[in-house]
Amino acid sequence: MHLRAIIGEIANLMAWRNLPVQINDLVLDVGSGDNPHVRADVLCDRSLWDSGERSGNYDLIIDGRPFVFANGCKLPFKNKVFDFVICRHLVEHIHNPTDLLEELVRVGKAGYIECLGSFMEKLYGWDFHRQLVDYDNDILYIRPKATSRNYGILPVEIKKDTYWEKLVKNNSHLFTVKCLWKDKIQYKTEGPLLDVVDRKSENISFIPKRSLRRRIRWWITKAVRFFVARPKFKIDQILACPDCHVDLKIRKTSLVCTKCQKLYAVISGNCFKFN
């Protein structure tokens, strides 16, 4: 990892200062992927091995914070247990984004949603994006990405141009949807969204050895979180069955729903699998 990449990692980690999060707030990052938010106290992502839809195809980062493998549309947490919920670059990826939005509101009191806007999609045209998202007057507008339309109209030469990259970075408000919400998320859908559940089950039984990037990220995160992390909390007090939303009994290698008796896996330490 060269110097520019390390500087980029530090810049990403320091972005937490732009969010209205207090020192004692309990924070969840849904869809944390390869760039988990440094202020998040709990991380959540669906996939360990599938990095195809992550920027740069980077692997998932697990850095010692409580980690939950789960579908964002069926979160394994109690109602309103988080003070703030972060969800970045996930809404545009899934078939049923409204289910995701409702879950964010169920488990959190406030939060931040970020995703690429429809203009950016028109320019770049990522094949794995399923929704077009815009934000106006505090309302998220979501519509399915039409397969008949022409996306990715920007020439490759411009995409790779450093001046263009700088322009996009310095004018992110033109290309990126950034939505802060409290108590509820206002949204409107246009067109028929698919009524399906995004399921991708993986056989996760261990956490892979950290790559160089993971190790560098781990040390930087640990240093920053020494100053900004929430005081300690007990993970068993916030986890719940994703179906019943009731308490779980935590055993050494499994979690058991106290209502439906469904079993979920404890992978290692504070890492849990719900999908």
Backbone as JSON, one array per atom type, in Angstrom:
{
  "sequence": "MHLRAIIGEIANLMAWRNLPVQINDLVLDVGSGDNPHVRADVLCDRSLWDSGERSGNYDLIIDGRPFVFANGCKLPFKNKVFDFVICRHLVEHIHNPTDLLEELVRVGKAGYIECLGSFMEKLYGWDFHRQLVDYDNDILYIRPKATSRNYGILPVEIKKDTYWEKLVKNNSHLFTVKCLWKDKIQYKTEGPLLDVVDRKSENISFIPKRSLRRRIRWWITKAVRFFVARPKFKIDQILACPDCHVDLKIRKTSLVCTKCQKLYAVISGNCFKFN",
  "N": [[0.86, -1.19, 0.0], [0.8, 2.09, -1.05], [1.91, 5.49, -0.27], [-0.09, 7.37, -0.99], [-2.43, 5.85, -0.86], [-2.49, 5.22, 1.86], [-2.83, 7.78, 2.96], [-5.34, 8.26, 1.92], [-6.82, 6.34, 3.33], [-6.63, 7.36, 5.95], [-7.98, 9.79, 5.58], [-10.56, 8.86, 5.01], [-11.18, 7.68, 7.45], [-11.27, 9.89, 9.14], [-13.54, 11.17, 8.37], [-15.73, 10.96, 9.99], [-16.21, 13.18, 11.54], [-17.96, 14.83, 10.26], [-20.5, 14.06, 10.82], [-23.46, 14.22, 12.89], [-22.85, 13.03, 15.58], [-22.74, 12.07, 18.93], [-20.46, 11.67, 21.74], [-21.28, 9.62, 23.47], [-23.05, 8.17, 21.98], [-24.43, 5.2, 20.57], [-23.41, 3.54, 17.76], [-24.19, 2.17, 14.58], [-22.99, 0.57, 11.65], [-24.28, -0.22, 8.66], [-23.76, -2.41, 6.06], [-20.99, -2.21, 5.98], [-18.69, -3.18, 4.7], [-15.64, -2.83, 2.86], [-14.84, -0.48, 3.89], [-15.36, 0.42, 6.69], [-17.06, 2.66, 8.89], [-15.29, 4.77, 11.05], [-16.37, 5.69, 13.43], [-18.36, 3.95, 14.03], [-19.72, 1.59, 16.28], [-20.63, -0.96, 16.06], [-20.47, -3.29, 13.43], [-21.91, -4.28, 10.3], [-22.5, -6.52, 7.7], [-23.39, -8.31, 4.71], [-21.87, -10.12, 3.23], [-18.87, -11.99, 3.23], [-16.96, -13.04, 1.43], [-17.67, -12.21, -1.17], [-16.65, -9.67, -3.01], [-17.22, -8.29, -5.25], [-19.02, -6.16, -5.68], [-17.94, -4.11, -4.29], [-16.13, -1.06, -4.02], [-13.21, -1.01, -5.89], [-12.96, -3.7, -5.49], [-12.16, -4.59, -2.99], [-11.49, -6.59, -0.06], [-13.7, -7.55, 2.62], [-13.57, -5.75, 5.71], [-12.74, -6.64, 8.92], [-12.24, -5.65, 12.06], [-12.02, -6.1, 14.79], [-14.06, -4.84, 16.16], [-17.46, -5.46, 17.29], [-19.02, -7.64, 15.04], [-21.48, -8.35, 12.62], [-22.83, -10.69, 10.48], [-25.32, -10.26, 8.29], [-28.48, -9.78, 6.61], [-29.29, -6.62, 5.42], [-31.94, -5.96, 5.27], [-33.15, -7.41, 7.19], [-32.39, -6.96, 10.05], [-30.52, -8.04, 12.89], [-31.19, -6.83, 15.47], [-32.41, -5.13, 18.41], [-35.35, -3.03, 18.77], [-34.89, 0.41, 18.14], [-32.35, 0.55, 19.34], [-29.96, 1.69, 18.64], [-28.32, 4.84, 18.63], [-27.5, 6.15, 16.39], [-27.43, 5.37, 12.94], [-25.49, 4.33, 10.3], [-25.47, 4.12, 6.81], [-24.03, 3.43, 3.94], [-23.78, 3.55, 0.46], [-25.42, 1.33, -0.23], [-28.18, 1.26, -0.67], [-28.61, 1.55, -3.45], [-27.83, -0.89, -4.38], [-29.52, -3.05, -3.83], [-32.48, -5.18, -4.25], [-34.83, -4.61, -2.86], [-35.08, -1.84, -1.56], [-36.78, -0.33, 0.09], [-37.49, -1.98, 2.21], [-35.06, -2.11, 3.51], [-34.75, 0.59, 4.33], [-36.88, 0.81, 6.14], [-36.01, -0.96, 8.11], [-33.71, 0.32, 9.03], [-34.82, 2.51, 10.32], [-36.27, 1.17, 12.25], [-34.33, 0.02, 13.99], [-32.79, 2.18, 14.68], [-32.47, 5.56, 16.0], [-31.75, 7.81, 14.67], [-29.9, 8.78, 11.7], [-27.64, 8.33, 8.85], [-27.65, 8.31, 5.39], [-26.01, 7.39, 2.46], [-25.44, 7.41, -1.0], [-24.77, 6.76, -4.49], [-25.91, 9.16, -6.82], [-28.52, 9.42, -9.36], [-27.54, 10.79, -11.57], [-24.79, 10.32, -11.5], [-24.89, 7.59, -11.92], [-25.84, 7.54, -14.51], [-23.63, 8.54, -15.84], [-21.55, 6.68, -15.27], [-22.58, 4.02, -15.02], [-22.82, 1.39, -13.46], [-23.02, -2.07, -13.56], [-24.01, -3.7, -11.52], [-25.66, -2.16, -9.97], [-28.97, -1.65, -8.88], [-30.91, 0.23, -8.42], [-32.03, 3.62, -9.0], [-31.29, 6.6, -7.42], [-32.33, 9.62, -5.93], [-32.32, 12.81, -4.22], [-34.27, 15.2, -2.73], [-35.58, 18.08, -1.21], [-35.54, 16.9, 1.36], [-36.46, 14.35, 0.85], [-36.1, 11.02, -0.2], [-35.91, 9.74, -3.42], [-36.65, 6.9, -5.12], [-36.17, 4.64, -7.74], [-36.5, 1.84, -9.94], [-33.71, 0.73, -11.85], [-33.79, 1.07, -15.2], [-33.44, -1.39, -17.64], [-33.47, -0.88, -20.29], [-32.42, 1.57, -20.77], [-29.61, 3.73, -21.56], [-26.64, 3.54, -19.93], [-23.55, 4.63, -18.39], [-22.25, 6.54, -20.02], [-20.05, 8.14, -20.03], [-16.85, 8.63, -21.36], [-14.05, 6.38, -21.09], [-11.55, 7.56, -20.98], [-12.01, 10.02, -19.79], [-13.04, 9.27, -17.3], [-10.77, 8.22, -16.05], [-9.15, 10.38, -15.85], [-7.18, 12.56, -13.93], [-7.89, 15.18, -13.3], [-10.62, 15.2, -13.71], [-11.39, 13.34, -11.74], [-10.71, 14.81, -9.48], [-12.47, 16.94, -9.75], [-14.96, 15.65, -9.41], [-14.66, 14.76, -6.78], [-14.45, 17.19, -5.37], [-16.91, 18.26, -5.77], [-18.93, 16.71, -4.65], [-21.58, 16.86, -3.87], [-23.06, 17.07, -6.15], [-23.02, 14.62, -7.31], [-23.47, 12.65, -5.46], [-25.83, 11.23, -3.22], [-26.79, 12.42, -0.1], [-28.14, 11.9, 2.88], [-29.41, 12.93, 5.87], [-31.23, 11.78, 8.64], [-33.88, 11.75, 11.09], [-35.77, 10.04, 13.44], [-37.59, 9.25, 11.35], [-37.48, 8.15, 7.9], [-38.02, 9.88, 5.04], [-39.36, 8.91, 2.02], [-39.97, 8.2, -1.46], [-41.2, 6.0, -3.9], [-40.8, 5.2, -7.33], [-42.25, 3.59, -9.97], [-42.36, -0.04, -10.36], [-40.92, -1.67, -7.74], [-38.94, -4.54, -7.13], [-40.4, -7.25, -5.45], [-38.78, -8.97, -3.68], [-36.5, -10.88, -1.65], [-33.19, -10.14, -0.95], [-31.0, -12.63, -0.98], [-28.1, -14.26, 0.0], [-26.43, -16.72, 0.95], [-23.61, -17.71, 2.81], [-20.98, -19.97, 3.58], [-19.63, -19.36, 6.32], [-17.14, -19.85, 8.5], [-14.84, -19.08, 9.7], [-12.59, -16.31, 10.29], [-10.7, -14.76, 7.84], [-7.09, -14.42, 7.49], [-5.56, -11.29, 8.15], [-4.93, -8.98, 5.53], [-2.24, -6.88, 4.26], [-3.34, -4.35, 3.88], [-5.58, -4.53, 5.54], [-4.31, -4.8, 8.03], [-2.93, -2.35, 8.32], [-5.12, -0.61, 8.23], [-6.42, -1.5, 10.51], [-4.71, -0.72, 12.65], [-4.7, 2.08, 12.34], [-7.41, 2.63, 12.7], [-7.77, 1.7, 15.32], [-6.2, 3.52, 16.72], [-7.53, 5.98, 16.22], [-10.1, 5.44, 17.24], [-9.58, 5.23, 19.92], [-9.9, 7.73, 20.89], [-12.46, 8.51, 20.07], [-14.37, 6.53, 20.35], [-17.41, 5.02, 21.6], [-18.13, 4.56, 25.1], [-17.7, 1.31, 26.68], [-19.98, -1.37, 25.87], [-22.48, -3.96, 26.15], [-22.77, -6.55, 23.91], [-24.74, -8.52, 23.9], [-26.95, -7.26, 24.85], [-28.05, -5.81, 22.84], [-28.47, -7.38, 20.59], [-30.87, -9.28, 18.67], [-33.35, -11.65, 17.59], [-33.6, -11.8, 14.09], [-36.03, -12.34, 12.92], [-38.06, -12.5, 14.91], [-37.46, -10.42, 16.62], [-36.87, -10.54, 19.32], [-35.2, -11.35, 22.47], [-31.98, -12.99, 22.44], [-30.39, -16.01, 23.4], [-27.14, -16.35, 24.3], [-24.72, -18.66, 23.5], [-21.65, -20.6, 23.61], [-20.91, -21.3, 20.96], [-23.12, -20.63, 19.5], [-26.21, -18.78, 18.96], [-29.44, -18.52, 20.33], [-32.81, -18.06, 19.58], [-35.14, -16.87, 21.88], [-37.79, -17.16, 21.48], [-38.65, -18.36, 18.9], [-36.78, -20.32, 18.79], [-34.81, -20.57, 16.89], [-31.54, -21.17, 15.55], [-28.44, -19.41, 15.49], [-25.13, -18.6, 14.34], [-22.11, -18.32, 16.25], [-19.19, -17.05, 15.27], [-16.54, -16.27, 15.97], [-15.41, -15.0, 18.99], [-16.65, -11.85, 19.15], [-18.1, -11.97, 16.78], [-20.74, -12.64, 14.63], [-23.14, -14.7, 12.88], [-25.97, -14.32, 10.91], [-27.15, -15.02, 8.54]],
  "CA": [[0.0, 0.0, 0.0], [1.67, 3.24, -1.14], [1.6, 6.63, 0.6], [-1.37, 7.98, -1.37], [-3.5, 5.0, -0.35], [-2.53, 5.38, 3.31], [-3.45, 9.09, 3.21], [-6.76, 8.08, 1.64], [-7.4, 5.6, 4.45], [-6.75, 8.29, 7.07], [-9.04, 10.75, 5.24], [-11.84, 8.15, 5.19], [-11.42, 7.46, 8.87], [-11.55, 11.15, 9.81], [-14.8, 11.73, 7.86], [-16.76, 10.86, 11.03], [-16.44, 14.49, 12.15], [-19.03, 15.51, 9.54], [-21.79, 13.52, 11.24], [-23.92, 14.7, 14.2], [-22.78, 11.91, 16.51], [-22.19, 12.44, 20.23], [-19.47, 10.73, 22.26], [-21.92, 8.47, 24.11], [-23.99, 7.52, 21.06], [-24.14, 3.87, 20.06], [-23.49, 3.72, 16.31], [-24.17, 0.98, 13.73], [-22.68, 0.75, 10.23], [-24.91, -1.28, 7.87], [-23.08, -2.48, 4.78], [-19.69, -1.6, 6.27], [-17.82, -3.58, 3.6], [-14.2, -2.65, 2.94], [-14.57, 0.86, 4.4], [-16.23, 0.66, 7.84], [-16.95, 3.98, 9.48], [-14.47, 4.68, 12.25], [-17.16, 5.98, 14.62], [-19.32, 2.87, 14.26], [-19.39, 0.68, 17.36], [-21.02, -2.29, 15.58], [-20.42, -3.38, 11.97], [-22.83, -5.27, 9.73], [-22.43, -6.72, 6.25], [-23.96, -9.6, 4.35], [-20.97, -11.03, 2.53], [-17.44, -12.0, 3.56], [-16.09, -13.37, 0.3], [-18.07, -11.57, -2.42], [-16.24, -8.27, -3.01], [-17.43, -7.78, -6.6], [-19.76, -4.91, -5.71], [-17.27, -3.12, -3.47], [-15.22, -0.21, -4.77], [-11.86, -1.55, -5.94], [-13.0, -5.13, -5.2], [-11.45, -4.88, -1.74], [-12.13, -7.56, 0.83], [-14.36, -7.06, 3.82], [-12.69, -5.44, 6.83], [-13.19, -6.98, 10.27], [-11.11, -5.07, 12.78], [-12.1, -6.28, 16.24], [-15.35, -4.37, 16.65], [-18.52, -6.45, 17.09], [-19.37, -7.74, 13.62], [-22.65, -9.18, 12.38], [-23.16, -11.04, 9.1], [-26.78, -10.27, 8.24], [-29.14, -9.04, 5.54], [-29.7, -5.3, 5.89], [-33.41, -5.88, 5.3], [-33.59, -8.18, 8.36], [-31.3, -6.72, 10.98], [-30.66, -8.79, 14.15], [-31.03, -5.92, 16.6], [-33.64, -4.71, 19.06], [-35.93, -1.78, 18.29], [-34.36, 1.69, 18.6], [-31.23, 0.32, 20.24], [-28.84, 2.51, 18.21], [-28.56, 6.28, 18.57], [-27.21, 6.61, 15.03], [-27.19, 4.27, 12.01], [-24.84, 4.75, 9.06], [-25.69, 3.19, 5.7], [-23.43, 4.07, 2.78], [-23.63, 2.82, -0.8], [-26.13, 0.05, -0.15], [-29.54, 1.41, -1.2], [-28.63, 1.36, -4.9], [-27.39, -2.25, -4.71], [-30.44, -4.14, -3.47], [-33.77, -5.26, -4.94], [-35.93, -4.1, -2.03], [-34.52, -0.8, -0.7], [-37.73, 0.18, 1.09], [-37.36, -2.84, 3.38], [-33.84, -1.66, 4.19], [-35.03, 1.87, 4.99], [-37.74, 0.56, 7.3], [-35.2, -1.6, 9.14], [-32.83, 1.34, 9.61], [-35.65, 3.29, 11.24], [-36.68, 0.31, 13.36], [-33.26, -0.21, 14.96], [-32.08, 3.41, 14.99], [-33.2, 6.78, 16.3], [-31.35, 8.78, 13.64], [-28.87, 8.17, 10.87], [-27.1, 8.96, 7.65], [-27.66, 7.46, 4.2], [-25.23, 7.93, 1.35], [-25.36, 6.54, -2.18], [-24.53, 7.48, -5.73], [-27.12, 9.69, -7.42], [-28.87, 8.92, -10.69], [-26.66, 11.44, -12.54], [-23.54, 9.55, -11.48], [-25.19, 6.3, -12.55], [-25.94, 7.79, -15.95], [-22.28, 8.74, -16.37], [-20.67, 5.52, -15.09], [-23.32, 2.81, -15.37], [-22.39, 0.15, -12.81], [-23.96, -3.15, -13.9], [-24.59, -4.34, -10.33], [-26.61, -1.27, -9.29], [-30.34, -2.0, -9.24], [-31.83, 1.35, -8.2], [-31.62, 5.0, -9.2], [-31.67, 7.32, -6.2], [-32.16, 11.06, -5.89], [-32.69, 13.39, -2.93], [-34.73, 16.58, -2.91], [-36.48, 18.53, -0.15], [-35.51, 15.92, 2.45], [-37.15, 13.12, 0.43], [-35.39, 10.11, -1.09], [-36.69, 9.25, -4.56], [-36.04, 5.64, -5.54], [-36.85, 3.99, -8.85], [-35.66, 0.77, -10.49], [-32.85, 1.07, -12.98], [-34.36, 0.47, -16.41], [-32.44, -2.08, -18.45], [-33.55, -0.39, -21.66], [-31.72, 2.86, -20.85], [-28.17, 3.7, -21.82], [-25.86, 4.04, -18.81], [-22.11, 4.57, -18.62], [-22.0, 7.32, -21.24], [-18.8, 8.88, -19.89], [-15.72, 7.9, -21.94], [-13.06, 5.86, -20.14], [-10.45, 8.52, -20.87], [-12.4, 11.06, -18.82], [-13.17, 8.62, -15.99], [-9.45, 8.0, -15.46], [-8.42, 11.64, -15.83], [-7.02, 13.02, -12.55], [-8.62, 16.44, -13.11], [-12.03, 14.83, -13.57], [-11.53, 12.73, -10.42], [-10.67, 15.89, -8.5], [-13.72, 17.69, -9.89], [-16.02, 14.86, -8.78], [-14.42, 14.76, -5.33], [-14.7, 18.52, -4.81], [-18.32, 18.61, -5.99], [-19.63, 15.46, -4.37], [-23.02, 17.1, -3.72], [-23.69, 16.94, -7.47], [-22.95, 13.23, -7.75], [-23.75, 11.72, -4.36], [-26.97, 11.49, -2.34], [-26.41, 12.44, 1.31], [-29.41, 12.09, 3.6], [-29.46, 12.82, 7.32], [-32.62, 11.61, 9.06], [-34.15, 11.58, 12.52], [-37.07, 9.44, 13.74], [-38.14, 8.58, 10.18], [-36.89, 8.45, 6.59], [-39.05, 10.2, 4.05], [-38.97, 8.41, 0.71], [-41.01, 7.9, -2.44], [-40.75, 5.09, -4.94], [-41.37, 5.41, -8.66], [-42.14, 2.35, -10.73], [-42.5, -1.27, -9.56], [-39.73, -2.27, -7.15], [-39.08, -5.99, -7.03], [-40.8, -7.74, -4.13], [-37.98, -10.16, -3.4], [-35.52, -10.71, -0.59], [-31.84, -10.41, -1.4], [-30.42, -13.69, -0.16], [-26.84, -14.82, -0.48], [-25.89, -17.41, 2.11], [-22.23, -18.14, 2.68], [-20.5, -20.85, 4.63], [-18.62, -18.6, 7.04], [-16.8, -20.55, 9.73], [-13.64, -18.49, 10.27], [-12.22, -15.01, 9.76], [-9.42, -14.92, 7.15], [-5.94, -13.67, 7.97], [-5.58, -9.91, 7.68], [-4.0, -8.56, 4.5], [-1.48, -5.69, 4.67], [-4.28, -3.23, 3.95], [-6.38, -4.72, 6.75], [-3.49, -4.54, 9.22], [-2.72, -0.9, 8.41], [-6.41, -0.03, 8.58], [-6.73, -1.88, 11.9], [-3.94, 0.11, 13.56], [-5.19, 3.46, 12.25], [-8.74, 2.65, 13.33], [-7.59, 1.53, 16.77], [-5.67, 4.78, 17.26], [-8.57, 7.01, 16.17], [-11.21, 5.07, 18.11], [-9.18, 5.45, 21.3], [-10.38, 9.06, 21.28], [-13.84, 8.82, 19.67], [-15.29, 5.4, 20.52], [-18.35, 5.05, 22.71], [-17.75, 3.69, 26.22], [-18.03, -0.1, 26.46], [-21.37, -1.82, 25.95], [-22.6, -5.41, 26.04], [-23.39, -6.9, 22.64], [-25.92, -9.34, 24.1], [-28.06, -6.39, 25.21], [-28.6, -5.16, 21.64], [-28.81, -8.38, 19.58], [-32.21, -9.86, 18.71], [-33.68, -12.52, 16.46], [-34.01, -10.98, 12.95], [-37.42, -12.63, 12.57], [-38.98, -12.23, 16.02], [-37.03, -9.2, 17.3], [-36.83, -10.77, 20.77], [-33.87, -11.65, 23.0], [-31.25, -14.2, 22.08], [-29.55, -16.61, 24.42], [-25.83, -16.53, 23.7], [-23.91, -19.78, 23.94], [-20.27, -20.48, 23.17], [-20.8, -21.4, 19.5], [-24.39, -20.33, 18.84], [-27.21, -17.94, 19.59], [-30.75, -19.16, 20.22], [-33.95, -17.17, 19.79], [-35.92, -17.33, 23.04], [-39.18, -17.36, 21.07], [-38.81, -19.35, 17.83], [-35.74, -21.34, 19.0], [-33.91, -20.66, 15.74], [-30.13, -21.08, 15.91], [-27.53, -18.59, 14.7], [-23.76, -19.01, 14.64], [-21.05, -17.46, 16.78], [-18.02, -17.45, 14.48], [-15.39, -16.13, 16.87], [-15.48, -13.85, 19.87], [-17.82, -10.99, 18.97], [-18.5, -12.04, 15.37], [-21.95, -13.47, 14.59], [-23.69, -14.94, 11.54], [-27.42, -14.42, 10.92], [-27.67, -15.32, 7.21]],
  "C": [[0.89, 1.24, 0.0], [1.12, 4.4, -0.32], [0.24, 7.24, 0.29], [-2.54, 7.17, -0.81], [-3.64, 5.13, 1.16], [-3.18, 6.71, 3.69], [-4.95, 9.01, 2.97], [-7.48, 7.36, 2.76], [-7.62, 6.53, 5.64], [-7.87, 9.29, 6.83], [-10.42, 10.12, 5.43], [-12.19, 8.0, 6.66], [-11.79, 8.75, 9.6], [-12.86, 11.78, 9.36], [-15.91, 11.69, 8.9], [-17.12, 12.21, 11.61], [-17.58, 15.24, 11.47], [-20.41, 15.06, 9.96], [-22.16, 14.01, 12.64], [-24.0, 13.57, 15.22], [-22.1, 12.37, 17.8], [-21.29, 11.32, 20.77], [-20.1, 9.49, 22.87], [-22.91, 7.74, 23.22], [-23.5, 6.13, 20.66], [-24.42, 3.87, 18.57], [-23.34, 2.39, 15.58], [-23.82, 1.37, 12.3], [-23.24, -0.45, 9.47], [-24.32, -1.28, 6.47], [-21.68, -1.89, 4.89], [-18.62, -1.97, 5.25], [-16.33, -3.4, 3.86], [-13.83, -1.29, 3.51], [-15.47, 1.18, 5.6], [-15.98, 2.03, 8.45], [-16.25, 3.9, 10.83], [-15.28, 4.92, 13.52], [-18.16, 4.88, 14.94], [-18.83, 1.93, 15.36], [-19.7, -0.77, 17.0], [-21.04, -2.26, 14.06], [-21.34, -4.49, 11.49], [-22.65, -5.32, 8.22], [-22.94, -8.11, 5.94], [-22.92, -10.6, 3.88], [-19.52, -10.88, 2.97], [-16.59, -12.12, 2.3], [-16.42, -12.59, -0.96], [-17.76, -10.08, -2.38], [-16.51, -7.6, -4.36], [-18.17, -6.47, -6.69], [-19.15, -3.85, -4.81], [-16.28, -2.34, -4.33], [-13.8, -0.77, -4.71], [-11.78, -3.03, -5.68], [-12.21, -5.51, -3.94], [-12.23, -5.86, -0.89], [-12.78, -6.84, 2.01], [-13.35, -6.81, 4.94], [-13.38, -5.79, 8.14], [-12.03, -6.63, 11.2], [-11.2, -5.19, 14.3], [-13.37, -5.74, 16.86], [-16.39, -5.47, 16.49], [-18.98, -6.45, 15.64], [-20.51, -8.74, 13.45], [-22.8, -9.42, 10.89], [-24.68, -11.17, 9.03], [-27.26, -9.5, 7.02], [-29.62, -7.71, 6.1], [-31.2, -5.12, 5.97], [-34.0, -6.68, 6.45], [-32.49, -8.1, 9.41], [-31.54, -7.42, 12.33], [-30.43, -7.92, 15.39], [-32.4, -5.54, 17.16], [-34.1, -3.36, 18.52], [-35.26, -0.57, 18.96], [-33.17, 1.56, 19.55], [-30.02, 1.19, 19.89], [-29.24, 3.99, 18.18], [-28.38, 6.8, 17.15], [-26.86, 5.41, 14.16], [-26.64, 4.83, 10.7], [-25.07, 3.68, 8.0], [-25.2, 3.85, 4.42], [-23.32, 3.09, 1.61], [-24.19, 1.4, -0.71], [-27.5, 0.13, -0.81], [-29.59, 1.09, -2.68], [-28.29, -0.06, -5.32], [-28.48, -3.31, -4.59], [-31.78, -4.04, -4.19], [-34.87, -4.53, -4.17], [-35.46, -3.02, -1.06], [-35.48, -0.26, 0.35], [-37.7, -0.67, 2.36], [-36.14, -2.45, 4.21], [-34.1, -0.37, 4.97], [-35.88, 1.68, 6.23], [-36.96, -0.09, 8.44], [-34.26, -0.6, 9.81], [-33.58, 2.16, 10.65], [-36.05, 2.46, 12.46], [-35.59, 0.2, 14.42], [-32.57, 1.08, 15.4], [-32.99, 4.6, 15.25], [-32.91, 7.88, 15.27], [-30.27, 8.12, 12.8], [-28.48, 8.97, 9.65], [-27.08, 7.93, 6.53], [-26.87, 8.14, 3.1], [-25.24, 6.93, 0.21], [-25.13, 7.4, -3.41], [-25.86, 7.92, -6.34], [-27.34, 9.18, -8.83], [-28.0, 9.55, -11.78], [-25.33, 10.7, -12.65], [-23.74, 8.19, -12.15], [-25.27, 6.45, -14.06], [-24.54, 7.91, -16.56], [-21.45, 7.46, -16.35], [-21.33, 4.18, -15.41], [-22.79, 1.52, -14.78], [-23.44, -0.94, -13.03], [-24.67, -3.71, -12.68], [-25.49, -3.4, -9.53], [-28.02, -1.53, -9.8], [-31.32, -0.83, -9.13], [-31.18, 2.67, -8.61], [-32.15, 5.8, -8.01], [-31.37, 8.8, -6.35], [-32.68, 11.58, -4.55], [-33.05, 14.85, -3.13], [-35.74, 16.92, -1.82], [-36.65, 17.49, 0.95], [-36.26, 14.62, 2.13], [-36.23, 12.31, -0.49], [-36.33, 9.63, -2.18], [-35.97, 8.03, -5.13], [-36.85, 5.03, -6.67], [-35.93, 2.92, -9.43], [-34.89, 1.23, -11.71], [-33.32, 0.33, -14.22], [-33.25, -0.14, -17.26], [-32.4, -1.56, -19.88], [-32.8, 0.93, -21.86], [-30.23, 2.66, -21.06], [-27.43, 4.34, -20.64], [-24.37, 3.89, -19.12], [-21.7, 5.34, -19.86], [-20.67, 8.08, -21.19], [-17.63, 8.07, -20.46], [-14.7, 7.5, -20.87], [-11.94, 6.86, -19.92], [-10.75, 9.61, -19.85], [-12.49, 10.47, -17.42], [-11.82, 8.51, -15.29], [-8.62, 9.27, -15.37], [-8.37, 12.19, -14.4], [-7.78, 14.32, -12.29], [-10.12, 16.16, -12.95], [-12.29, 14.21, -12.19], [-11.56, 13.8, -9.33], [-11.95, 16.7, -8.54], [-14.87, 16.96, -9.2], [-15.88, 14.9, -7.26], [-14.78, 16.09, -4.7], [-16.14, 18.98, -4.98], [-19.21, 17.39, -5.74], [-21.14, 15.65, -4.23], [-23.77, 16.97, -5.03], [-23.82, 15.48, -7.89], [-23.42, 12.22, -6.7], [-24.95, 12.17, -3.54], [-26.5, 11.39, -0.9], [-27.63, 12.84, 2.13], [-29.23, 11.86, 5.1], [-30.92, 12.7, 7.74], [-32.71, 11.45, 10.58], [-35.58, 11.1, 12.68], [-37.68, 8.7, 12.56], [-37.39, 9.0, 8.93], [-38.02, 8.71, 5.61], [-38.56, 9.73, 2.67], [-40.2, 8.18, -0.16], [-40.42, 6.98, -3.49], [-41.49, 5.38, -6.24], [-41.17, 4.14, -9.47], [-42.18, 1.15, -9.8], [-41.15, -1.77, -9.05], [-39.98, -3.76, -6.97], [-39.4, -6.41, -5.61], [-40.09, -9.06, -3.85], [-37.03, -9.83, -2.27], [-34.15, -11.05, -1.14], [-31.2, -11.44, -0.48], [-29.12, -14.17, -0.8], [-26.14, -15.47, 0.71], [-24.47, -17.88, 1.83], [-21.87, -19.06, 3.84], [-19.32, -20.17, 5.33], [-18.33, -19.3, 8.36], [-15.54, -20.0, 10.39], [-13.41, -17.13, 9.63], [-10.85, -15.12, 9.12], [-8.33, -14.04, 7.74], [-5.94, -12.27, 7.36], [-4.53, -9.68, 6.6], [-3.23, -7.34, 5.03], [-2.41, -4.49, 4.83], [-5.12, -3.33, 5.22], [-5.58, -4.37, 8.0], [-3.25, -3.06, 9.41], [-4.01, -0.22, 8.85], [-6.75, -0.31, 10.05], [-6.0, -0.98, 12.87], [-4.41, 1.56, 13.53], [-6.53, 3.59, 12.95], [-8.63, 2.59, 14.85], [-7.12, 2.84, 17.41], [-6.75, 5.86, 17.31], [-9.68, 6.7, 17.17], [-10.85, 5.17, 19.6], [-9.74, 6.76, 21.82], [-11.88, 9.25, 21.03], [-14.84, 7.7, 19.96], [-16.22, 5.6, 21.71], [-17.81, 4.19, 23.86], [-18.29, 2.27, 26.02], [-19.52, -0.4, 26.64], [-21.38, -3.33, 25.78], [-23.39, -5.78, 24.8], [-24.67, -7.71, 22.84], [-27.15, -8.51, 24.47], [-28.7, -5.71, 24.0], [-29.0, -6.15, 20.55], [-30.23, -8.9, 19.78], [-32.4, -10.76, 17.51], [-34.15, -11.64, 15.3], [-35.44, -11.21, 12.51], [-38.39, -12.18, 13.66], [-38.7, -10.91, 16.74], [-37.06, -9.33, 18.82], [-35.41, -11.19, 21.17], [-33.31, -12.96, 22.47], [-30.47, -14.7, 23.28], [-28.22, -16.95, 23.78], [-25.09, -17.69, 24.35], [-22.5, -19.61, 23.37], [-20.15, -20.46, 21.65], [-22.1, -21.05, 18.77], [-25.22, -19.34, 19.64], [-28.57, -18.57, 19.35], [-31.84, -18.14, 20.49], [-34.81, -17.72, 20.93], [-37.39, -17.55, 22.7], [-39.32, -18.49, 20.05], [-37.77, -20.47, 17.9], [-34.79, -21.5, 17.8], [-32.48, -20.43, 16.19], [-29.37, -20.18, 14.94], [-26.11, -18.86, 15.19], [-22.93, -17.91, 15.29], [-19.77, -17.91, 16.1], [-16.76, -17.41, 15.34], [-15.56, -14.87, 17.7], [-16.76, -13.05, 19.71], [-18.23, -10.88, 17.51], [-19.62, -13.07, 15.22], [-22.5, -13.57, 13.17], [-25.2, -15.17, 11.63], [-28.0, -14.72, 9.53], [-27.07, -16.61, 6.66]]
}
